[in-house]
């Protein structure tokens, strides 16, 4: 997988996990504060889409992930 694919998979997993932990109807519910993490991930995705720079992608490339096209 390329670095941009890893970023999107991790972001999607974080969003689904934080929704499972933050929505009161979920069997995994812990606290509604987990929804703040969902917003944080969404804001980071928005920022990276506008600026074309993502900290996680930079770190992944330094760790050896191949750059995406």
Secondary structure, DSSP 8 states (H G I E B T S, - for coil): -BHHHHHHHHHHHHHHHHHHHH-TTSTT---TTHHHHHHHHHHHHHHHHHHS--HHHHHHHHTT-B---
